[in-house]
């Protein structure tokens, strides 16, 4: 179960509240039928994360799977 969270843009966060480093990601969405939503997210070391979400509202079912670089080619 996923609980949706909203975040403030980094430009709007005071510097004293910033912890850690930013990670640049590329992501794309795959069109599906019904309420399901599919996404592939690239950017983490030699892997991608494939996510399927279903439902609506603040809490939805979510399934994630890591896809390693050698599986993408």
C-alpha positions, 0 to 999 in steps of 0.5 A: 500500500502506498500513501501519496505524499506531496513535496516542496520544490527544492528551490523553496526549502531553506538551505538549513533544512536541506540534508543529503544530495539530490539524485537526478532521475528520468522517468516515463509513464506507460499507458494502461487501461483502467485505474492502473498506472505504470512508470519506469524510473531510471537514474539509480546506479545501473538499475531502473525501477518499474512501478505499477500503481492501482486505485485512486486517492491518497492510498493505492496498491503499489508493486515495484520491481528493480530492473538491472542494466543488463536486463535493459539491453 
